[in-house]
Each structure stands twice: as C-alpha cells, then as structure tokens.
Amino acid sequence: MSNPQSSGLTGFRPENAYAESLSMLSNQGYCVYGQYPWDYWQTAALAAGVPSDLATLGRAVMREAHQHAWSERLKSLCGWNDKGKRMIRLALRSPKTADKRWQHLLDTDGQRGHWNEQTGEWVSSY
C-alpha cells in the first residue's frame, strides 16, 4: 500500500488552489488547463457534497461569468467575490433553486436580452 503522504493530495485545499488560480488569471490573464478557478470550485463543491450535475452547472456559470464579462453583480452571485462559498451553500441548502437560477443565467448569457411575451422565448441582445 502506498504512503498517502507521497501522493501530494494530503492537505490539498481547493480553496487555496482557487485563490492561487484566481491570482494567476487576474495577473497574467491565463491559467493552466484544468487549473482554473472554476475547476477548483467544482472540486470544493463536490467535496462539500454538492451533487455532480449541480457542481458541473455551477462550474459552467462561474466560467461564463468571467469569460463573457457579466456584470459585477452577477459575477458576485457566481462566486467571484467569495471563492464560491455562497454558491456551495445555496446548492446544499436549495439544490432546485440553484439549478433553476444557474441554468437561467446560462440560458440568457447573464441576462443579456429580454423575454418576448408573444413567443415565450428569450431574445438575446447579441
């Protein structure tokens, strides 16, 4: 049996890795593939007990908020001001609400556009 100390995983804290990757993204504009803040958030969410499908959706929302330059208010709701802690709490406390809220943000690209009452569809601003 291998020594768990040699695996490099003992003591791994997604939150610390998140902060480091956020710093890299902010200062240099890039991260290594698979080591973006949203990747570390997903790891932390799964470790906290968030269901896999919801953690994947949360990761996507966090990624899109950054890559599509959503408003600062939406970025805050998508984990950018608190390392995603509020997102994890919401996912654990009210998974259906989190799923509905996050899917809406993805479907509307951060609420860019408007709801067409006649067609019942979201009309993108782009």
C-alpha positions in Angstrom: 0.0 0.0 0.0 1.4 3.4 -0.9 2.0 6.1 1.6 -0.7 8.7 1.4 1.8 11.4 2.2 3.6 10.8 -1.1 0.5 11.3 -3.2 0.7 15.0 -2.9 -3.1 15.1 -2.2 -2.8 15.1 1.6 -3.6 18.6 2.7 -4.9 19.7 -0.7 -7.3 22.5 -0.2 -9.4 23.5 -3.3 -10.0 26.9 -1.7 -6.2 27.7 -1.6 -5.8 26.4 -5.1 -8.8 28.5 -6.2 -7.2 31.7 -4.7 -3.9 30.9 -6.4 -5.5 30.3 -9.8 -7.7 33.4 -9.5 -4.5 35.4 -8.9 -2.9 33.9 -12.0 -6.0 34.6 -14.1 -6.1 38.2 -12.8 -2.4 39.0 -13.0 -1.4 37.1 -16.1 -4.7 36.5 -17.9 -4.3 32.8 -18.1 -4.1 29.5 -16.1 -3.1 26.0 -16.9 -5.8 23.9 -18.5 -7.8 22.2 -15.7 -6.5 24.6 -13.1 -8.9 27.5 -13.5 -10.8 28.9 -10.5 -14.0 27.2 -11.7 -12.2 23.8 -11.8 -11.1 24.3 -8.2 -14.6 25.5 -7.2 -16.1 22.3 -8.7 -13.7 20.2 -6.7 -14.6 22.1 -3.5 -18.3 21.8 -4.3 -18.1 18.0 -4.8 -16.1 17.6 -1.6 -18.8 19.6 0.2 -21.5 17.2 -1.0 -22.9 19.1 -3.9 -24.4 16.6 -6.5 -22.2 16.1 -9.5 -24.6 17.5 -12.1 -25.2 20.7 -10.0 -21.4 21.1 -9.4 -20.9 20.9 -13.2 -23.6 23.5 -13.8 -22.1 25.8 -11.1 -18.7 25.4 -12.7 -20.1 26.4 -16.1 -21.9 29.5 -14.6 -18.7 30.6 -12.9 -16.7 30.2 -16.1 -19.2 32.0 -18.3 -19.5 34.9 -15.8 -15.8 35.5 -16.3 -15.4 34.7 -20.0 -18.4 36.6 -21.1 -17.7 39.6 -18.8 -21.0 39.5 -17.0 -21.9 42.5 -14.7 -20.0 42.8 -11.4 -23.3 42.0 -9.6 -23.7 38.7 -11.5 -20.0 37.8 -11.1 -20.5 38.3 -7.3 -23.5 35.9 -7.4 -21.4 33.5 -9.4 -18.7 33.2 -6.8 -16.1 35.7 -7.9 -16.1 37.7 -4.6 -16.2 34.9 -2.0 -14.5 32.0 -3.8 -17.9 30.5 -4.5 -18.8 29.8 -0.9 -22.2 31.3 -1.2 -22.8 29.1 -4.3 -21.9 26.0 -2.4 -24.2 26.9 0.5 -27.1 27.6 -2.0 -26.5 24.3 -3.8 -26.6 22.3 -0.5 -29.5 24.2 1.1 -31.7 24.5 -2.0 -30.5 22.5 -5.0 -33.6 23.1 -7.1 -33.3 26.9 -6.6 -29.6 26.8 -7.5 -30.3 24.7 -10.6 -33.0 27.0 -11.8 -31.1 30.2 -11.1 -27.8 29.0 -12.7 -29.5 27.4 -15.7 -31.3 30.7 -16.3 -28.1 32.6 -16.2 -26.5 30.3 -18.7 -29.6 30.3 -21.0 -29.7 34.1 -21.0 -25.9 34.7 -21.1 -26.0 36.6 -17.9 -29.5 38.1 -18.5 -28.4 39.8 -21.7 -31.6 40.4 -23.7 -35.3 40.3 -22.9 -38.2 37.9 -22.6 -40.6 38.1 -25.6 -44.1 37.7 -24.1 -45.6 36.9 -27.5 -43.3 34.0 -28.4 -42.5 32.9 -24.8 -38.7 32.9 -25.7 -35.7 34.7 -24.5 -34.3 37.1 -27.1 -30.6 37.6 -26.9 -29.0 41.0 -27.2 -26.4 39.5 -29.5 
